[in-house]
Amino acid sequence: MGESSIRQTDEQQAAVDAFVRGDHLAIQAGAGTGKTTTLRMLASATPQRGLYIAFNRAIADEAKARFSRDIKCRTAHSIAFQTYGRRFSARLNAPRIPSREVAAGLGIRGEMRIGDRKVSPLARSYAAVRTVLRFCYSADDVIGAHHVPRMRGLDSADKHQKLIETVLPFAHKAWADIQNPESGTVRFEHDHYLKLWALSRPVLNYDFILLDEAQDTNPVIEQVFNAQRGSAQLVMVGDSAQAIYGWRGAQDVMTDFDGTKLGLTQSFRFGPAVAEEAYRWLSIIDAPIRLSGYGPIATTVGPVERPDAILCRTNSGAMREVLNALEAGVKVALVGGGGPLRSLAEAARDLKAGHKTSHPELFLFSSWGEVQDYATQDPSGADLYTFVELIDDHGVDAILEAVGKLSDERHAQLTVSTAHKAKGREWNTVRMADDFSEPGEDDDGRPNPIDDADARLAYVAVTRAKTHLDLGGLKWIQDHPEGQPHGVRPDVPQLLPGEDRDFGAGLFVDLVPSSCWFTNVRYCVDKQDWERLRRMVISRAGRRCEVCGATKDPATRRWLEAHERWDYDNARAIQRLRRIILLCTDCHQTTHFGYAQITGNESHAFNHLMRVTGLSATEAQRHIADAFRLWERRSARDWTLDLSILSSADLTVVRPPGAADRARIAVTQLAAVERVEGGRRHEAQQASTSAVDDRRRVHPNSHMRWTAEEEARLIRRAGQGASLEQLVSEFGRNANAITIRLERNGLIPPAARG
């Protein structure tokens, strides 16, 4: 529907009025609500000079045709290039440098071992260059250990620490090389001059600045944008519910923005039926807005035989849809092309032939069997499982042949895309693929909570449809308890009533008595209230650990986690919640030192304790011993919970397991963790490169897809107390495949993620 045929809404007028007043604005613009039109209205309401910062070049070019000439439409990279990057033109246009020459130029020579893995000069060079790029995406001024990326096969804390010690000096050397504008060893990238520009603390000479797609802004761009506050009016627009790129360093900066918060909720892309489905997912993540459909557009939700597009959760799921379409004789296009899948398939072919591969995802593996083991037996490789299954089921040649048969979108009968790549796109008729799988059940047969990241991805996917939506693989949401929508809830106050933010400062081992296990905040409030509380704690801490100052970094699995500080009244046996503090994963793991011991992270937690507190090894050991003695004394009695700082903040407090049951439940789950870790160590020693057929002689269902019925039965049997050995026998799968599935379904408690 054309813009000229749509009247200005009250929400758009409110945005114009606030802009004219000179307010800094954060506009939450839901899918299809006309955010670009709204930004044009703002720009037209003033004669002042403005800058529009677009997410990518295509959006910037489109904006140039729509905004007046007084508004400069640019990407952050183009601004940085004009004012800083030009001096590096010789480096940008230089021929590609072979990876081995980069390694030699940085002084990286000879193979080395980290644990049971050989780490070649090529792998170390790649890690050093990636470390620099991750630094470039950040708002940090210097390269640090947290910029070193995780590498497949070196996932444990101790191995990653060894990788950090190995790579960090070469990363510093690479960064020094990059800063030479004339020549160098490392290939110069556009993100390099963007970071150099940001470090120069630029001032943008405009009266107002419009930042589009703010929910996916990199920290380095956010830093430059916010630094203009003293000289320009700032307006950011985006949709926090579509923040789906956190795994690659982007972060939603809208929630914490200091300015007037407004919303655009009237979608002009689809009618009420699709808006109702979007409403479900917005409720699950407790988004700050809810969408309304546009009445004049007739949309339906139900099965569709020939959709214009099929949207998938994963790349491997997309490839399955491509194979199905080709088999049916349908001309099919894949959004983004087949390049990434082709390179992975070629890497699989090399490994199957007994050759090493240079693919950055797989170059630490010596054979395809190692990749199969990693994908099925190590939780870190879970995202590769579907790809491995695809290769094993269809073969490398079939995948490469399918990629070669892909059509251009302009001539295709069907477009297949991942939900990530579909962002910003729309089609008349859309079907959800089957890889949007339903969460399993807990040991009482109740549906598990829906993961926040999965809910955001589902919201993006369903809002791509204009006239007809086939829920397909997401149809289960209509029967899930969380699929019943609710309205927007108020923000939690920045200081909880009665909370003492000075209580429990610093890093120390803080062991919760076994009689108090399962009384953390996540167990004590309902899911939506937990999300509200978590957002508040993250916001008030400035998105940094309140102990060591670290930020969230998904690539290195460092998260920000809400942690409780409890006060124990010995005279009255009352366990009172005094404060909620934001901790990074490292500080949180150190605080729960007993759990770090069980999960094999004791050394990492011990070193982190010394690094943050300045304690010597002897002092740290004494501190830990004192903490365990205190834990034993407190665990000998039952405690009454005082959660008044939560209930006084209008948070819905739910009843946790009773005091008499907590120790029994915890002992059972910790014993399961011990079995898992022991099993992993045993499997690592017995590493095999045998083919799938050989594995199935021992475990008949090895590499077979889990059915919903089978997964529900596993959860019930585990809840009934079946041993790991019994589950292995009953389900025909190896010990690690069973334990990974138990972890995913919450029977072995993962660390709380913030």
N, C-alpha and C positions, 0 to 999 in steps of 0.2 A: 504494500500500500504506500503510495507516494506521500512525502512529508506535507505537501501543500493541502492534502485532503484531510489532515489530522489537526484538530484544534489544539491550541496550547493548553496544557493541563494546569490545574491549580498548583501542583508540585513544581512544575517548570517555572511558573510565575514566582513562587516562593524563592526558588533558586536565584532568579534574576533580581528580585528585591534585595536578597541578602548580599548578592555580589555588588550591587549598586551602593549599598551601605558601606562597602569596603571590608566585609568579613572575609577571613580565610575560610574556605569551604572544603568539606569532605562529603561528596555526593555519592551515596550508594545507589547505583543504577542497575536494576535487575535486568535479566535477559530480555532484549527486544524493547526496552523502554525509551529508546531514542536519546541516548546519552550524547551522541555527536550533535544532534539537533539542538539539545539543551545547551551544549557548549557554544554553539553558534549564536544562540540567543544571548548568552552572557557577553560574548565578544561584541555583539551588535549594540549592546546597551551602554557602551562607553567609547569615547574617541581615543582612549589611551592605547599605547603600543603593547601588544601581547605576544606571548610565545606559547605554542601548543607543542608539547613533547609527546610523540607517538611511540607505541610499543615496537613497531618495526617500520621499515621503509615503505612498504605497500600502503600501510595505514596513513603514513605521513603524506605520500603522494596523493591519495584520495582526499585527504583533508585540505590540501592546497587548492583543489578545485571547488571546495565547498565554503572555505572561510574567505573573508575579505583580504585584500592585499596588506592591510595593516597588521595582520596576524601571521607571524612566521611559523610555519609548520615543519618541524624537524624531528629527527630522532636524537637521543642523547649522544650517540656516536657521531652523527654529522656535526653537531655543535662542537664536540671535543676535537674532531678532525680539523675543522676550520680554524680553531684558535690554538691548537696544540699539536695535533697529529700530523700536520703538513710536513713538519721538519723530519718526520720518520718515513716519508714517501719512498725513499730508496730502499728501506728495509721491507716495507709492505709489498713492493713490486719485485723483490728479489726472488730468484728461483727457489723452489722447495729444497730443503736440505735433508738428505737421508738421515734417518733416526740414528744409525750407527755413527755418523759423523758428528751429530749433536752430542751423543754420549762421549765420544772421544774428545770433543772440544771442551766439555765440562770436566774432563779428567776422570770419567767413570770407566773403569777397566776391570776385566775379569769377572767370572761368575762368583757369587757368594750364596750362602745358604741362610735362610731364616726358617728355623724349625725343619720340617721335612721338604721344604720347597727350594728349588734352585731359582735364584733371582738374577737374571742376566743383566748386563749393562744396559740393554735396550729397555728392560722393564724399569730399572732404576731411573733412567733418563726420562722415560714417560712419566713416572711418578713425580719427578722434580718439576717437569714442565706443567703437569696438572696442578701441582702445589701452587705454582705462580699464578695460574689462571684462577684458582679458587681464591687466592689473595686478591686478585683483581676484581672479583665479584663482591668482595666484602667492603666494609667501611673501615677496616683496620689500616693503621699507618705502617706497620711492619709485618713481615711474614712470620708466622708462628707455627707451633706444632699442630694446632687444630686445622691448619690449611692442608696438611698432608692427607691425600685421599686414601680411603680404604681400598684394598686390592683383594680380589677374589683369591681364596686360598691362604690369605694372611689375616683372617678375620678376628682371631682372638686378641684380647687386650695386650698380651705380652708380645705377640708377633707384630702387632701394629706399632707398639712402642719401639721395637727394634727397627721397623721400617722408618719410623720418624727419625731416629738417630742416624740412620743411614742416608736418608734423602735430604733432610733439612739443609745441610751445608751446601749441597749441590743446587738446591732451590735458590738459596741466597746468591750463589754464583750466577745462576741463570738470570735472576732479576737484575743483577749488576750488568750483565751482558745486554739485556734488553734496553737499558737506558742509554746505550750508545746509538745516536741517530744515524751514524754513517754505515756501520757494518757490525756483524756479530755472528755467533754460532747458532743461537736459538732463533727459530722462525718467529718473526714479529707478527702479532695478531692485532686485530682491531680493539680487543678488550684491553690490550696493553696500553695503548695511548689513552683510552678512556680512563684508566686508573691513574696514569701519570697526570692527566688533566685534572682529575678530582683531587689528587694530592697537592695540586697547585692552589687549591682553595679559590676557584673561579667565582667571579661576580657576574651574573647575567643582567645585562642592562635593559630590562623590560619593566613596564608598570605592573603587569600581571602575568602569571605563568599557569598554564593549564596542563596537568599531568594526567594522561589517559592510561587506562588499564593499571591503575595504581595498586591493585591487589597482587600483581605479579612483578612488582618493582624490585630490582636488585638493591641490596644495601648501599652500594656505591652511588647509584643514581638517587636514592632517597636522601643520602647525605648531602649531595649537591643541591637538591631541590629544597630541603629544609633550611639550608644555609642562606637562602635568598630571602628569608622571612623579614629581615630588617629593611629590605629595599624594594620588595615587590609583594603584591597580593597573591596568595597561593590558593589554587583550586585543584584538588585531586578528585578524580572520578573513576569509579570502577564498581566491582561487585565482589564483596568479600566472600560470598558463597562460591565464587568461581576461582578461588585461590587454590590452584591445583599444581603449582610448580615449586612448592616448597622443597621437594627432594633435590632440586638443582640450584638451590641458593636463593630463589625469589622469596619474598615475604610480603604478607599483607600489612601495609603501613597505614591503612585507613582507620582501623579500630582505635589506634592510639593517637591519631592526629589531633593537634591542638587547634580546634577551629569549630565553626558551626557545622553540625551534622544534619544533612538533609537526605531525603530519599526520593527515588523515582520508581513507582510500583506499578504503573499502568503499562503493560506490555502491548505493543502494536504488532508483534510477530505472530501471535496465535490467539485463539479464543479461550473461553473459560475452561474447557475440558482439559487442555494441556496445562493451563495455569493451576488447576487443581492437583495434577500430578507433581508439578514443581513445588507446590505448597507443602507436600509431604516431606520432601527432602530439605526444604528450608526450615521446617520445624525441627527435624532431626538434628541439624547442626545449630539450631537456635540462632539463625541469621537475623541481622538487624532489620530486615524488611520481609514482606510477603508480597507476592505478585497477584495482580488481577489480569484476567484475559480481556481481550478486546471483543466486545459483543458482536460487532458486524462481521467478524471472521468466524466462519463455521468450521470448527475442528472436532474431530472424533478420536476416541481412544479405543483401540481394539485391533484384532488381527488384520494384517494386510498382506496380500499374496505377492505383490511385486513392488516393494519399496524402492524409493529413489536412492536411499542410503541405509546401510547397516552399520551401526556404531558398536565398537567392541571395547572391552576394558583393557586388553593387552595386545601387543604386536602379534603374538602367536595366535591369539583368538582371531585377529584380523586375517592372518594368513589362512586359517581354517576356512573362513568365509570365502576367501578368494578361491581356494581349491574347490569348495562346493559349487561356487558359481561357474567356474571353468568346466567342471564335470557336467554341469547342466547346460552347457553351451551358451552361457550368458557372457556378454562383453563386460568386463569388470575393471574398474579403476581403483587404485589404492592411494588414498591421500598421503602425500609425502613421498610416494614412489616406493620401490622395492629395494632400494640401495642398502639400508641397514640389515634387512633380512638376508639379502644376497651375501653380504660380507660375513655374517654369522654362519650361514650355511657353508660358505667356502672354508671358513675356519674349522667347522665340524668335519668337512671332507679331509682337510689336512691332518687333523687329529686322528681320524679313523684310519688314515693311511700310515700312521705312526710318525708323522712329521710334526714339528713344532709349528705354531701359528704366531703371527705378529698382531693378531686382533687384540686390542687393549682389554677386552673383557675376558679373554681366554688364554692369554700368552703365558700364564704361570702353570698351565696344565700340560702334561706330557702325552696324554692320550685321551680319546673320547670316553673311555671307561672312567677316568678320573672325573671328567665333567658329569657323567651320569651319577657317580657316587656323590659328588658335591651337591647336585640338584636334588637328590632324593634323601640325603642323609644329613645335610647341614642346613639349619634354618637360614643361614646367610645366602644360600643358593636357591631359596624357594622361588624367586622370580624367574629363574631359568628353567623351572620344572616343565612348564608348558612347551617351551622351545625344544627341550630335550625330547619330550614326548612326541612332538611334531616330527623331528628328525627320525626318531626310532620307528614311528608309525608309517611315514611316507617315503623316507629316504632323501638324501641330499639332492639327487638328480631331479626328483619330482618338485622339490621346492624351487630349485633354480629354473626349471622349465616353466613353472607357474609365474615366477617373477618376469620371465621373458615374454609371457603372453599378456601382460597387463596392458590395458587400453588407456588412452588419454581420456580425462574426465569429459571432455567435450563430445566424445564419440561413444562413451560407455553407456550401457543400459543400467548399470548398478555401480554405485560408489561405496567402497568400504573404507572405514576410517576408525582409528582409535578415538576415544572420547577426548583425549588430550589434543590431538591434531584437529578435531572437529570444532574446537573452540573458535568463536567468531564466524562460524559458517551456519548455514540454514538450508533445509530442503523441505519440499512439500510433504513427502511421506517418509517416515523414518521408523526403522525397527531396531530394538535393542538385541544384541547378540546374547548367546547363552552363557558367555563367560562372566557375566555379572552375577556371580553365584550368591546364593542365599547364605547368611551366617548359619553356623550349626546350632546345636542345642546344648544347654548346660546339663549337669548331671541330674537335674530334676525334670528334664524334658522341655524346659522353657527356651525360647529363641534367645541366642546370644545378642548382645548389643551390636548395633551397626557401627562400623568404624567410620570416624569422622571424614577421613580422606575418601573413602568409598562413597559416602553420601554426597560429598562435593562433586565427585566425578559423575555420579548419577544425575545430579541436578543439571550439570552442563549438558549431559547427553540428552535428557528428555526435552530440554528447551531448545533443541535444534529443529524440532518439527514445527511446521507452519499449519498444515491442514489435517494431517493424520499421524497419530503416534501408535505404534505397535510396541507394547511394553516387553513382549518376548521374555528375555532372561531376567527382567526386573518385575515381572508380574507378581512375584512373591511378596512385594512390598505392601500390596493391598491387604494381606492377611497378617502382616507382622505387627506386633503391638506398637512399635515406634512409628508405624505408617499412618497413625491417626493424627492429623495435624492439629496444632495449637497456635495461638496468637503470639506476637512478640512479647517477651518478658522484659521487665525493667532491669537496668544494670544493677549489679551488686555494688554497694558502697565501697569506696576505696579503703576505708578502715572499718573492719567489722566491729560491731558493738562489743566493747570490752576487750578488744584485741590489743596486745602489747607488742609493738613491732621491734622493740629493743630486746625482747626476751629470746634467749637461745641464739645469740649472734655468733658468727664465725663457724668454723668447721670443726666438728668433733664426732666421735663415734657415739651414736645415739640409738641404742638397741631397745626396741619395743619389747616389753615382757611378753612371753609366750601366751600368757592369759589375756593379753590385750591385742593379739594379732587379729587382723581383719576388722580393725576399728579405724582404718585410715579414712580420710574424707571421701574418697571415691566410693567406699562401702557404705558411707553414712548419709549421702544425699542422692537424690535421683539423677539420672543421666543428664537431663537438660540443665538442672541447677548446678551440677558439677561443671558443665561447660561454661556457664555464666561465671562461676567462681574462678575457674581456671583462667579465663580471659582477663578477669579483674586483676588477679595476682601477677600475671605476666605483664599486663599494662603498667601497673604501678611500680614494678621493678625495672621498667624501661627495657624489657626483653633481654635482661642480663641476669646471670646467676648472682644472687645477693651475697655470695661468699667470695667467689673468685673472679666474677665479672665476665665469665665466658658467655657467648651467645649460642643460640640454637644452630646446629650444623648437621642436617640430615645425612649428608654424604659421609660423615665420620661417625654417624649414630650418636651424636651428642644432642640431647634434647633438653628442654627446660621443664622441670617437674615440680608440681606443688607438693611441698612436704610439710607435715604437721610438727609443731613443737608442743610437747605435752608437759604439763606440770603434775607431779604426783604428790598428793596430800596423804602422807603415811598415816597420820592420826585417824583420818576418816575413810581411807582407802578409796579416794576419788582421783580419777585420771581426768584432768581438765585440759581442754584444748585452749592454748594461750595465743598461738600465732600460726599463720601459714606463711611459709618462706619459699621463695623460688630458688631451686637448686638446679645446676646442670647435672647431666648424667654422672660425671666423675665425682662430684661432691655428694650426690645422692647415693651412689654406690659405696663411697667411703663411709657415709653416715650409717648405712645398713651393712656394716662390715661382715657380719655373720653370713649374710646372703652372698656377699662377694666371695667369701671362702668357698661356699658350696658350689658356686658357678664357675670356679676357676679363675677369678679375677682378683684374688687376694693381693698378689704382688703389685698390680696396677693401683689398687686402692691404697695400699700402704705407701707407695711412692707419692701418690697424689696428696695424701695426708701430710707427709713431710714437706712437700713442695709448697703447699698453701700455708701451712702453719709455721714453718721454720723449725719444727721439732727435729732433733737428731733421731737416728734409728733407735737408740736405747730409750729415749723419751717417748717416741711413738709406740714402741712395744709396751712400755709401762702404762701409757694412756689406754691402749686397747685392752690390756689385762684388767685394769680398773673398771672399764666399761662392761666387760663380761661378768665381773664379780657383782657389780650393781644389778646387771640383768638377772643373774641367778636369784638374788634376794627379792627383786620385784616380781619375778615369775612364780614365786612360791605362794602368791596370794591372788585373789580375784579383785578386780577394780571396778568401780561404778563410773560410768562415763558422764562427763559434763560437757555437752556440746552447745552450750548456751550462746556462744558467739556466732554459731550457724543459725540456730532457730530464731535468734533476735534479728537476724538480717533477712527474715522471710524466706529462708531456704528450706526446702522440704526435706526434713531429716527422716531417713528410713531406718528401721531397726536392723543393726548388724547381728551376726551370729551371737548367741548367748555366751557369757563368760566361760561356762563349763564346756562349751563345744569348740571354742577357738583353738585351744592347744591341740585337741584331737585332729581338727581339720588341717591345721598348719603342719603337724608332724607328718600326716599322710602326704601332703603336697611336697614338703621338703624332701621326704624319702623318695618321692617320684623324681624330683630334681637330681638327687644323688644318683639314682639309677640311670637317668638320662646322661649325666656327665660321664659316669663310668662307661656307659655304652658308647659314647662318642670317643672316649680315649681308646677303648678296645677296637672300635671300627677303624680308627686312624692307624693303629698298629697293624691291622689286618687289611690295609688298603688293597683293593683288587682292581684289575683292569679287565676282568672277564666280561663277556658279552651278556646282553639282557637274557638270552635264552639260558645261559648257565645259571644266572641268578634265580630264574624261575623254577629251576629244578629243586632249589631249596625253599624259595618263597614264591609260590605259584602266582601271586597277584602283584609281584614286583613290577613297577612302571605302569600298572593299570590305573586308570582314572578312578578316584573315589566317587561312589554314588552317594546321593543324599541319604538313602536308606542305610548304606553301609556306615557312613559317618555318624548318623544318629545312633546306630547300634553300638559303635565303638564308645561313644560318650556314655551310653547307658551302662555298658559293661565296665568301663573304668569307674563309673560312679558306684557300681556294686562291689568294687574292691578287687576286680580281676588283676592279677599280677601282669607285669610286662611280658613275661614268658608266655602266659596264657593268651594274651592278646596277639602276640606274634604268631602263635599256632593257629588261633581261631581265624585270623584275618589274612594269613598267608603273605605277610609282609615283614620286612626286617625291622629290627628294634628301633632304628633311627627314624624310619618312615612312620612308625606308630607314634613315637614320642613327639615328632614334629607336628603331627596332626593334633595330639593332645595339647601341645603348646598353643597352637592356633585357636583352639576352642576353649582356652582359659583354664584347663585342668591343671596346668603347671603355670603359676602366675608370672607373667612377664612384668618388667618394670613399668610403672605408670608413665605414659608419654604425655608431655606437654607441648 
